């Protein structure tokens, strides 16, 4: 069931008007805050009223857009976890952001015992792939909800969060090894991320 009017905005007595630009022809189109969609008067293109953003919080979202579209639009927070958050998990976060073009997927990385800085070798092999990375090691003490926690290796204890799906990747830590070990690790992580993105489609 798809609504013509937004039930989440039913409590608003006086709807406001927004001006949105038609992505098809560029014409400015007015849409009321309690409308789900409108048509461009110039080209007929269907323009949605901030559909992606309201899906993240509105209790009527599933009813409004349908279960299939809801699952596609609902934001997922994916966390890559390793011990120091200086090599594997940083490379995974950087690669995932590079390889994914889906705005509803958020990628971050954390460490159970964060290092002072990201390993220079990790930054170098990322640069070799055209990725300029400026991430900083972060602690797992994060209060934001997590949908998927990816452990980079068996020595890592992922944060226990109710409702969080855990994935274990047995990726060897390249810390203290030569640059070729970092390149091999990056290649392994890239393949695993591609598989994960296919699964999330």
DRENDO-1510 file (C-alpha; in Angstrom, 1 decimal, always signed):
<recs>
REC; n; res; u; v; w
REC; 1; UNK; +0.0; +0.0; +0.0 .
REC; 2; UNK; +1.4; +3.4; -1.0 .
REC; 3; UNK; -0.1; +6.6; +0.4 .
REC; 4; UNK; -0.8; +9.8; -1.5 .
REC; 5; UNK; -0.4; +11.8; +1.7 .
REC; 6; UNK; +2.3; +11.2; +4.3 .
REC; 7; UNK; +0.7; +9.8; +7.4 .
REC; 8; UNK; +3.8; +10.7; +9.4 .
REC; 9; UNK; +3.0; +14.3; +8.8 .
REC; 10; UNK; -0.7; +14.0; +9.7 .
REC; 11; UNK; -0.2; +15.9; +13.0 .
REC; 12; UNK; +1.1; +19.0; +11.1 .
REC; 13; UNK; -1.9; +21.4; +10.9 .
REC; 14; UNK; -0.5; +23.7; +8.3 .
REC; 15; UNK; +1.6; +21.9; +5.6 .
REC; 16; UNK; +4.6; +23.8; +4.3 .
REC; 17; UNK; +5.7; +24.1; +0.7 .
REC; 18; UNK; +9.1; +23.0; -0.5 .
REC; 19; UNK; +10.7; +23.8; -3.8 .
REC; 20; UNK; +12.5; +20.9; -5.4 .
REC; 21; UNK; +14.4; +20.7; -8.7 .
REC; 22; UNK; +13.2; +18.1; -11.2 .
REC; 23; UNK; +16.2; +15.7; -11.8 .
REC; 24; UNK; +14.9; +15.1; -15.3 .
REC; 25; UNK; +14.5; +18.6; -16.8 .
REC; 26; UNK; +15.7; +21.0; -14.0 .
REC; 27; UNK; +12.4; +22.8; -13.5 .
REC; 28; UNK; +11.6; +24.0; -10.0 .
REC; 29; UNK; +8.5; +22.2; -8.6 .
REC; 30; UNK; +6.5; +22.9; -5.5 .
REC; 31; UNK; +5.5; +20.1; -3.2 .
REC; 32; UNK; +3.6; +20.2; +0.1 .
REC; 33; UNK; +5.4; +18.7; +3.2 .
REC; 34; UNK; +2.5; +16.2; +3.6 .
REC; 35; UNK; +2.7; +14.9; +0.1 .
REC; 36; UNK; +4.6; +11.8; -0.9 .
REC; 37; UNK; +5.1; +12.8; -4.5 .
REC; 38; UNK; +4.1; +15.2; -7.3 .
REC; 39; UNK; +4.5; +15.4; -11.0 .
REC; 40; UNK; +6.7; +17.9; -12.8 .
REC; 41; UNK; +4.5; +20.2; -14.8 .
REC; 42; UNK; +7.0; +20.4; -17.6 .
REC; 43; UNK; +8.1; +16.8; -18.3 .
REC; 44; UNK; +5.8; +14.7; -16.1 .
REC; 45; UNK; +8.7; +13.2; -14.0 .
REC; 46; UNK; +7.6; +11.9; -10.6 .
REC; 47; UNK; +9.3; +13.8; -7.8 .
REC; 48; UNK; +9.4; +12.3; -4.3 .
REC; 49; UNK; +9.4; +14.3; -1.1 .
REC; 50; UNK; +12.6; +13.4; +0.6 .
REC; 51; UNK; +11.6; +9.8; +0.6 .
REC; 52; UNK; +15.0; +8.4; +1.4 .
REC; 53; UNK; +15.5; +10.6; +4.5 .
REC; 54; UNK; +12.1; +10.0; +6.0 .
REC; 55; UNK; +12.4; +6.2; +5.6 .
REC; 56; UNK; +15.2; +6.3; +8.2 .
REC; 57; UNK; +12.9; +7.5; +11.1 .
REC; 58; UNK; +9.2; +7.4; +10.2 .
REC; 59; UNK; +7.1; +4.6; +11.8 .
REC; 60; UNK; +4.9; +4.6; +8.7 .
REC; 61; UNK; +7.8; +4.1; +6.3 .
REC; 62; UNK; +7.1; +0.4; +5.5 .
REC; 63; UNK; +3.4; +1.2; +4.8 .
REC; 64; UNK; +4.2; +4.2; +2.7 .
REC; 65; UNK; +6.8; +2.8; +0.3 .
REC; 66; UNK; +6.2; -1.0; +0.6 .
REC; 67; UNK; +8.5; -3.6; +2.2 .
REC; 68; UNK; +10.7; -4.1; -0.8 .
REC; 69; UNK; +11.5; -0.5; -1.4 .
REC; 70; UNK; +11.9; +0.1; +2.4 .
REC; 71; UNK; +14.6; -2.6; +2.6 .
REC; 72; UNK; +16.5; -0.9; -0.3 .
REC; 73; UNK; +16.3; +2.6; +1.2 .
REC; 74; UNK; +16.8; +1.9; +4.9 .
REC; 75; UNK; +20.3; +2.9; +6.0 .
REC; 76; UNK; +22.6; +0.1; +7.2 .
REC; 77; UNK; +25.6; +0.8; +9.3 .
REC; 78; UNK; +28.5; -1.6; +8.6 .
REC; 79; UNK; +31.5; -1.6; +11.0 .
REC; 80; UNK; +34.9; -3.2; +10.2 .
REC; 81; UNK; +36.7; -4.2; +13.5 .
REC; 82; UNK; +40.3; -5.2; +14.1 .
REC; 83; UNK; +42.6; -4.7; +17.1 .
REC; 84; UNK; +44.5; -1.6; +16.3 .
REC; 85; UNK; +42.2; +0.0; +13.6 .
REC; 86; UNK; +45.4; +0.9; +11.8 .
REC; 87; UNK; +45.7; -1.7; +8.9 .
REC; 88; UNK; +43.0; -4.1; +7.9 .
REC; 89; UNK; +39.8; -2.3; +9.1 .
REC; 90; UNK; +41.0; +1.0; +7.8 .
REC; 91; UNK; +41.7; -0.5; +4.4 .
REC; 92; UNK; +38.3; -2.2; +4.5 .
REC; 93; UNK; +36.5; +1.1; +5.3 .
REC; 94; UNK; +38.4; +2.9; +2.5 .
REC; 95; UNK; +37.7; +0.3; -0.1 .
REC; 96; UNK; +34.1; -0.1; +0.8 .
REC; 97; UNK; +33.5; +3.6; +0.5 .
REC; 98; UNK; +35.2; +3.5; -2.9 .
REC; 99; UNK; +33.4; +0.4; -4.3 .
REC; 100; UNK; +29.9; +1.2; -3.1 .
REC; 101; UNK; +27.7; +3.8; -4.7 .
REC; 102; UNK; +24.7; +3.1; -2.4 .
REC; 103; UNK; +23.8; +6.1; -0.3 .
REC; 104; UNK; +22.0; +3.9; +2.3 .
REC; 105; UNK; +25.2; +2.0; +3.2 .
REC; 106; UNK; +27.4; +3.6; +5.9 .
REC; 107; UNK; +30.9; +2.2; +6.4 .
REC; 108; UNK; +33.1; +2.9; +9.4 .
REC; 109; UNK; +36.0; +1.1; +11.1 .
REC; 110; UNK; +37.0; +0.7; +14.8 .
REC; 111; UNK; +39.6; -1.0; +16.9 .
REC; 112; UNK; +39.5; -2.8; +20.2 .
REC; 113; UNK; +42.8; -1.2; +21.1 .
REC; 114; UNK; +43.3; +1.6; +18.7 .
REC; 115; UNK; +46.8; +2.5; +17.5 .
REC; 116; UNK; +48.1; +6.1; +17.5 .
REC; 117; UNK; +47.9; +6.4; +13.7 .
REC; 118; UNK; +47.1; +4.4; +10.5 .
REC; 119; UNK; +50.0; +2.4; +9.3 .
REC; 120; UNK; +51.9; +4.3; +6.5 .
REC; 121; UNK; +52.0; +1.0; +4.5 .
REC; 122; UNK; +48.2; +0.8; +4.5 .
REC; 123; UNK; +48.0; +4.4; +3.3 .
REC; 124; UNK; +50.6; +3.6; +0.6 .
REC; 125; UNK; +48.8; +0.6; -0.9 .
REC; 126; UNK; +45.5; +2.5; -0.9 .
REC; 127; UNK; +47.2; +5.4; -2.8 .
REC; 128; UNK; +48.4; +2.8; -5.3 .
REC; 129; UNK; +44.7; +2.1; -6.0 .
REC; 130; UNK; +43.9; +5.8; -6.3 .
REC; 131; UNK; +42.5; +6.2; -2.8 .
REC; 132; UNK; +43.7; +9.1; -0.7 .
REC; 133; UNK; +42.7; +8.1; +2.8 .
REC; 134; UNK; +42.7; +10.3; +5.9 .
REC; 135; UNK; +41.0; +8.0; +8.4 .
REC; 136; UNK; +42.0; +8.0; +12.0 .
REC; 137; UNK; +42.0; +5.0; +14.4 .
REC; 138; UNK; +38.8; +4.9; +16.5 .
REC; 139; UNK; +37.7; +2.9; +19.6 .
REC; 140; UNK; +34.8; +0.4; +19.6 .
REC; 141; UNK; +33.2; +2.5; +22.3 .
REC; 142; UNK; +30.6; +3.8; +19.8 .
REC; 143; UNK; +27.0; +4.5; +20.9 .
REC; 144; UNK; +25.5; +4.5; +17.4 .
REC; 145; UNK; +23.5; +1.4; +16.3 .
REC; 146; UNK; +25.4; -1.2; +14.2 .
REC; 147; UNK; +23.7; -3.4; +11.7 .
REC; 148; UNK; +26.6; -5.5; +10.6 .
REC; 149; UNK; +29.9; -6.0; +12.5 .
REC; 150; UNK; +32.7; -7.4; +10.4 .
REC; 151; UNK; +35.6; -8.9; +12.4 .
REC; 152; UNK; +38.8; -8.8; +10.4 .
REC; 153; UNK; +40.4; -11.7; +12.2 .
REC; 154; UNK; +39.8; -14.3; +14.9 .
REC; 155; UNK; +41.8; -12.4; +17.5 .
REC; 156; UNK; +39.2; -9.5; +17.5 .
REC; 157; UNK; +36.3; -9.3; +19.8 .
REC; 158; UNK; +33.5; -7.4; +18.1 .
REC; 159; UNK; +31.2; -5.2; +20.2 .
REC; 160; UNK; +28.1; -7.2; +21.3 .
REC; 161; UNK; +25.1; -5.2; +20.2 .
REC; 162; UNK; +21.6; -6.8; +20.2 .
REC; 163; UNK; +20.3; -7.2; +16.6 .
REC; 164; UNK; +23.7; -6.9; +15.1 .
REC; 165; UNK; +24.8; -9.4; +12.5 .
REC; 166; UNK; +28.4; -10.6; +12.9 .
REC; 167; UNK; +30.6; -11.6; +10.0 .
REC; 168; UNK; +34.1; -13.1; +10.6 .
REC; 169; UNK; +36.8; -12.6; +8.0 .
REC; 170; UNK; +39.9; -14.5; +8.6 .
REC; 171; UNK; +42.3; -11.9; +7.2 .
REC; 172; UNK; +45.9; -12.1; +8.3 .
REC; 173; UNK; +47.3; -9.0; +10.0 .
REC; 174; UNK; +50.1; -7.4; +7.8 .
REC; 175; UNK; +51.4; -5.3; +10.7 .
REC; 176; UNK; +55.2; -5.4; +10.8 .
REC; 177; UNK; +55.6; -7.1; +7.4 .
REC; 178; UNK; +56.8; -5.7; +4.1 .
REC; 179; UNK; +54.7; -3.7; +1.6 .
REC; 180; UNK; +53.9; -6.8; -0.5 .
REC; 181; UNK; +52.1; -8.3; +2.5 .
REC; 182; UNK; +49.9; -5.1; +2.7 .
REC; 183; UNK; +49.2; -5.4; -1.1 .
REC; 184; UNK; +48.1; -9.0; -0.6 .
REC; 185; UNK; +45.9; -8.1; +2.4 .
REC; 186; UNK; +44.3; -5.3; +0.4 .
REC; 187; UNK; +43.5; -7.7; -2.5 .
REC; 188; UNK; +41.9; -10.2; -0.1 .
REC; 189; UNK; +39.8; -7.5; +1.6 .
REC; 190; UNK; +38.7; -6.1; -1.8 .
REC; 191; UNK; +37.3; -9.5; -2.9 .
REC; 192; UNK; +35.5; -9.9; +0.4 .
REC; 193; UNK; +33.9; -6.5; +0.2 .
REC; 194; UNK; +32.8; -7.2; -3.4 .
REC; 195; UNK; +31.1; -10.3; -2.1 .
REC; 196; UNK; +29.5; -8.4; +0.8 .
REC; 197; UNK; +28.1; -5.7; -1.5 .
REC; 198; UNK; +26.6; -8.3; -3.8 .
REC; 199; UNK; +24.9; -9.9; -0.8 .
REC; 200; UNK; +23.5; -6.6; +0.4 .
REC; 201; UNK; +22.0; -5.8; -3.1 .
</recs>
